[in-house]
Amino acid sequence: MRYYTKTDEWVLIEGNKAKIGISKSASEQLGDIVFLELPTVGEEFSKDDTFGVVESVKAASDLYMPIGGKILSVNEKLVDAPEVLNEDPLKEYIIVIEDFDDNELEGLLTPEEYGEI
């Protein structure tokens, strides 16, 4: 199941790894995405830490960790083509993390709850 934050990030758990990206709503609000600042593989972040920045023609927004963890990989495709996030933000993850605490998922929103806000 995909979980959401009130700041429009999502997390999808796949075994002992978690993919993190931005919601469709965030993509639509930002408009045309032109740049992403991504973390370095191996960096560790706590829940709610800023892990990067997404810039669009309208604004720049910080990206926040829905759950804490260690960066396992970044979506290299987005380095040269950040606009791909506008096409399908639920398909394109930004980072993959490991070493996370499942208990941190409890404070996140289900798709239904996220849709209500």
N, C-alpha and C positions, 0 to 999 in steps of 0.2 A: 504494500500500500504506500502511496505517496502522502507525505505529511507536509504541511505548509506553516509558514510563520506569518505574523501580522505585518512583517516588513516585505512580504512578497517573494521570499525564497521558498524552495521546496527541497525535500530530501527523500530519496528512494533507497530503501535498504535492500541490498542484494547479498545475502550471506553475511560475511564479515566485512563487507565494504558498503559504503554509502555514496551515492551520487547526489550532487547538490547543484541546483540551477535556479533560474528565476521563473516566476509564474507568467502565464499569458497576460494577465492583468498588468504586471510590471512592464512587460515588453510593449504593450499597447500604450501605456502611460508615458514611457520613455520616448517612443517614436523610433526613428532610424538610429540604431546602435552603430557607433563608428569606432569605438575603442574599448578594450578591456584591459585592466591592470590585474594580473593574476599572481597568486602566491607562488613560492618556490616549493618544489617537491621536497618533502622531509620536514617542512615547517609544521609546528603544532599550534593549534588554536583552541581556545575555550569557547563554549556556547556563547553566542552574542558578540564575539569578537568580529572586527572588520577583517575580512580576508581578501578584499579586492575592491575595485571600482569599475563601474560600467558607465561609459559616457555615450551620450546620444547627441543629436543635433539640438535637442531641447535642454538637456541638463546632464549633470553628473550625479551618480548615486553610489553610496557605499554598499557593499555586499556584506551581509552578516551571516555568521555561522549558525545554522539552525540547531546543531549539536556540535560538541567539541570533538576534535580528532586530529590525526596526523595526515597531511596531504600525501596521498599515494600517487596521484597523477593530475594533470590539468588537461583540458580538452585543447590540444595543440591546433586543431582546425580553427578555433576561435581567435587565435593570435593573428592570423592573416586575414580572416574573414569573420569579424565579430557580428556582422549583419545577419549571419546564419541564425542567431538567437531570435531575430524577428520572425523568421519563417516558421519555426516550431519550437518555442522555448521549453516545452515539456519533453521533447525528444532530445534536445541538445543540452547535456549537462555542462557545467563549468568546471567542477573539480570532482575528484573521487577521494574519499578519506577512508582511513582505517583506524583502529584503536579507539573506537567510540564507545560511549556508555548507552546502552539501550534505554536506560531509565530516563534519559534526557528527552526521549520521544514523547513522554507523557504530557509535556507542556505545549506540544505542537497541535495544530489544527488538522482535523480530517478534511477531505475534499468537500464534504457537505458543510462543515462549519466554516471553512474558508469561503465558500460560495455565498454564505449568508452575510459576510462583511464587506 
